[in-house]
């Protein structure tokens, strides 16, 4: 296969401070005031000067290297501020790197921010031709694609309206339609698709998949792990400006979700301390996972340390979506486990097995709690409760199966 993107030891450094306020005259005025020991003349009345931080720098990217082959769809994931958007801007030649080298073979169409590449006073039609010209296409080539673009963007009645009057959703629809239909060899898409509605996002993912199947290359940045998994065969994880993991998309997502769990101090936990939850893991075939296929059978492993003897306690789990709606909950009492007595000074491990995980594609959170039988309605009644202890994603074709029976089991290891 042909390498279309080669990134070698790429770094981007920014200097912190007040120089670089937007105009040269403002920068000179601030600098001259500082030299004379005067206050910042650009501060507003009552505003505090917190210092220039001269000499401080920050690396948005540091020694990043990777390659992308023709026809591959590469997912780029990581936390906010990791450097993902900076990387795409360098690849799209919006900004230059501090050091390192980027080799790109082919035309790049980028969708980085809402309205990028659009002139607000031009109409939708005029902006389509403008973007085509930027990509090096002739007017005739753009004209042949015009109907497809308008149909995909669903803005026919607004085509001759200045885009400054468009909503953010209309901006995104037109911008993506232009980027995807003007035959770029490389399509670069940032999280901007999150502005669109769910139906349009699905439409865009389908189009990007078709672009990759046609032998063109896609780079996709998103916090939607399900979308990244569906579209991309490979992925890289960026953390603090560095590529810390790369490989198959599922493996990279598992690594990323595992990394954001954190330590005990990150948990929202309540309880009187008679029992302490020491371990929670999500297992598939005895391997730790954070990325689960629809209708898989998983085990939730719970390790506990007993500091004080308790009798007839209840161990329970809850699974919530990102809107904090409970989508599944069970406990030992509901499963018919009676007289669960725990001896002081012991360590125990239990598992909840869930067969045919039926949840829709998306991101979910797991909460585990232990409380006396007949209680557990208040945080103060818990022996221990860890909230959002694990984050995981569900993926898969929801049409692959008919109605299935959810089966749950509890056992001691």
Secondary structure, 3 states (H helix, E strand, C coil): CCEEEEEEEEEEEEECCCCCCCCHHHHHHHHHHHHCCCCCCCCCCCCCCCCCCCCCEEEEEEEEEEEEECCCEEEEECCCCCCHHHHHHHHCCCCCCCEEEEEECCCEEEECCCCCCCCCCCEHHHHHHHHHHHCCCCHHHHHHHHHHHHHHHCCHHHCCCEHHHCCHHHHHHHHHHHHHHCCCCEEEECHHHHHCCHHHHHHHHHHHHHHHHCCCEEEEECCCHHHHHHHCCEEEEEECCEEEEEEEHHHHHHHHHHHCCCCHHHCEEECCCCEEEEEEEEEECCEECCEEECCCCEEEEEEEEECCCECCEEEEEEEEECCCCEEEEEECCCCCCCCCCECCCCEEEEEEEEECCCCCCEEEEEEEEEEECCCCCCHHHEEEEEEEEEEEEEECCCCCCCCCCCEEEEEEC
